[in-house]
Amino acid sequence: LDSLTWWVPLLRPDDPDAVERALGHQDFPYRVITQTREVGIGGVMLDIGANTGRMAIPRAILGDVTAVYCAEPDLLNYQCLVRNVRDNHLTGLVLPDLLAVSSEDGSVRLERGKSTGGHRVIERELATTKDVTEVPSLTLDSWMDRLGIPAEQVAFVKVDSGFDPLRADPR
C-alpha cells in the first residue's frame, strides 16, 4: 500500500500548519482491517462515509472484496476519492457515489468540520458554522436498489462513526 498515489483534501492549502496536520493524519487503518478482515472477505463491501477511500481502497487492493460501493457526501472528499480510485487503477472495483446514506430519500444538511474527517449530518438548528450545505441522500435500501446490489452479496459494511442518526435531519 505504500506505493499508492494518494490525494487528500486540504481545507486551508495556504496555511502550512494546516497542511502538515492534514497530511500527518493520513495513515491507513491497518489494525482495523486486520481485526475485521476474516469476517469481511468475499462479496461486496459498502463504505458509508468513505472519505478519501482509506478503508475501501486497501480492502480492494488486498482482494478482500469483489467490489466496494462508496457513499461520500462531501464534495472535496468525493473528488479526492475519485482521483484515488482512478490513479490507483481501481475503476470498476471501487465505485464512488456522491451522496449521504440517511433515514429517508431526499437531502440532508452536511456541516463541514475543521478537518476532512470532521463533517457531520445535522439538523438545521444544530449548525455551529456557516459552512453547511445540502447534499442528496438515500436510504440504504434505496441506494442498494439503485445500484442493483442484492443484500445477500454484501459481505462487509463500514459506517463512518461521524454519522449520528439521532441528529440527522432527513429533510
N, C-alpha and C positions, 0 to 999 in steps of 0.2 A: 504493500500500500504506500510505501514511502516514495514510489516513483510516480504517483498520480499528479496530474495537473489539478490545481485546486483554486477556485475563485471564492472569495469571501466578500460579503457586503461591508463597505466602510461607510458608516453613517456620517463621520466627520473626517473626510480624507485630508483636509488641510491641517488637522491637529495631530502632530507626530505622536503625542502621548496616547491619544485615542486609537490611532492606527496600531501602535505597538501593543496596546491592550487587546484589540480585536484579533490581531494575528497570534497573540500568545494564547488565546483560548480556542484553538482550532484542532485540538487533539482528537483522534478517533476514539470512540468508546470501546476499546479493545476488551476491557473487563466485562462490560455488559454483553458484548457479542459472545464472548466465550461462555458466560454464565447462562445464556439463553439459547445458545446455538443448537443444542441437542433437541429441544422441543420445536424449533423453528425451521428445520431442514425440510426441503421439498415443498412444492406447491408455490402459491402466490403470497407475497408479503404486501401488506398495506401499511404505509408510513403516513400517519395523520399528524401533520405539523412537521413536515420533512426538513424544513430549514434548507440548508445547502446540500443535504444528502449524506451527512456524516454517518448515519446508520444504514441507509438504503444502499449506497454505493459499495461499501465494503462487503455487505452481505451478497450483493450481486457478483462482485469480483470473486469472492470465495466459493461461489457456486451453490450457496445455501438455498436459493430460491429460483423458480423458473421465470419470475417477473416480479418487479416491485412497482406498485402504483403509489405515487406520492401526491398527497394533498398539501399544498403550501399556500396560505392566504396572503402573505406579504410579498409585494411585487419585487422588491430588491432581492430578497432571499430566493424567490422563484427564479429570477433571472440568473442568479449565480448557480442555482441547482441545474437549470437547463444547460448552462455552459459546462458545468462539471460533468454532466451526462454526456454531452457531445464531445468534449475534449478528451474524455477517457474512453471513448468508443463504446458507450453503453446504450446508445439509441436503440429503442425497441425492447430493451431489457429493463431499464429504469424509465418509468413513464410519468413525468411531472404533470400536475394539474393545478392551475391557479384558482384555488377555492378553499373555503373552510368547511369542515365537516361539523354540522350543528344538529340541533334537535328538530329543525324544520327547514324545508327548502325555502330559498329566498336570498336574504343577505343578512350579514352581521356587521357589527362595528368592531374594527380592529384598532387597538391603541398601540402605537409603536413605542417600544421601550427605548432605554438609553443604550442597549446593546442589541445585537441581531437576534439573540435568543430571548429577549425580554418582552416581546409583543404578547398581547393578550386580547381575547374577545371580551367585550364589556357591554354593559348596559349604558345607555346614553348618560344617565345620572352619575355614573362612576368615572367618567372621563377626568383624568387628572392633568392631561396636557391637551394642547390644541392639535396634536398630531394623531387624529382619529380619522379613519377612512372606512367607507362602506365596501365590503367585499362580498362576492357571491358565496352562497353556502348551499349545501345539500345535506340531507340526512345520509347516514352510512348506507342504508338500503337503497336510496335513490342514486347515490354515487356508484355503488356496485352494479345496479341495474343499467345505468347509463354506460358503464364500461363493459358490461356483459360478463361480469365475474360471478360464477356460481359460488355460493357460500362454502360449499364443500371443497373448493380448490384453495381456500385461504388457509395457510399453514401458520402464519405469524402476523400479528398486528402490533405495531408500535404506535403509541399515542403520546404526543408531546405533553409533558407534565405541566406546561404553562396554560393549558386549557382548563377552565373551571366551568363545568356545565351548569352549576348552580347560579353563576353570574352571567352566563351567556344570555343575550337577548336575541332571539332568532328573527326579530322583525327587521 
